[in-house]
Amino acid sequence: MTITPPALSVFETLESEVRSYCRSWPAVFDRAQGSYMYDEDGHTYLDFFAGAGALNYGHNNPVLKRALIDYIERDGVTHGLDMGTTAKRAFLEAFQNVILRPRDLPYKVMFPGPTGTNAVEAALKLARKVKGRESIVSFTNAFHGMSLGALAVTGNSMKRAGAGIPLVHGTPMPFDNYFDGRVPDFLWFERLLEDQGGGLNQPAAVIVETIQGEGGINVARPEWLRALADLCERRDMLLIVDDIQMGCGRTGAFFSFEEAGITPDIVTLSKSISGYGMPMSLTLFKPELDIWEPGEHNGTFRGNNPAFVTSAAALDTYWSDGQMEKQTIARGEQVEQALSAIVEEHPRLGGEYRGRGLVWGLEFTEKSRASAVAARAFELGLLIETSGPQSEVVKLLPPLTVSPEELDEGLRTLARAVRETV
């Protein structure tokens, strides 16, 4: 199809230059349902972006929409701060019975505010309060949010520069395979911890993504994660897993760390925890860490009750029988086969693919190629973004509810976009 960029006058003249996604997708979207979005001119787009992972169950999921409409129509509480409400109770009971108890996870649940960066800020603050130390260790190419504390443990230099002030009390360490297997895992980290002259203050915690989404779909091996958990335990550091983009089933299991068989001290969730794309986040932590004073960390919009309603509906619908995990793994195998075929078809591009479940990346040696592929995919009706420090990775993040036929359609479009930009 041929897409004519619309007149974006009000966006260009009134909205800040900080806008980003709309520059890659010059359309004015009007409707969305399931795996598809529709612009005001009637063009159809298959969505392999899914709200940057906030729409794991697709757009306007009918089960979640019905629950939300029923709640609104009966004048259910919309804004509740941290007051007790029937919607919050229903969510907490569903989360405990469907997610925590079957996995034997002991976590307390904190509602820190509506976004992922709020959850990270709460996690960092709690770790420092518990341990009485300031330093937090993060990893190369990490992304944890845009507020100052979360930005201090983020690797991207452009995003860090936007802070305008020094970002302190964060120390980066090499992520899994950062040195292409030439250096033993955690050699540098362990050496600094042992060396009185190493200059590393004893950290309060380590924060890690099991798969770095914004960093380029860098997948940590289960054995690397287990070794990290062991290191944290031996060295009296809390382990924080940032599951904001990779949680809620994106990698297959509900939590992305389940495959490694570890139990982090603190876990952050956001994006798809509401199920419907509404702002909501959680900070989970072991009960012995719950040393907050009442009101010591709060936020006006931590009681988004409509999000509690759709979240509870999503948990009951998709996570009570184990089928979502099996389906996501099967869809992931479908993606892996298609990416393997693309790489085989274009060996001179030096492409490399990696991922798990329904998060995948296709990296190009010629780094500008990824953006060209994403742009051509948009022209062909497929929404995909790029990631990595130089936007060198095409990132696939379709809804978990995508059908095999829709997935095949999108993968064929991706293959065509690669072919037509060689």
Disulfide bonds with the S-S distance in Angstrom:
none
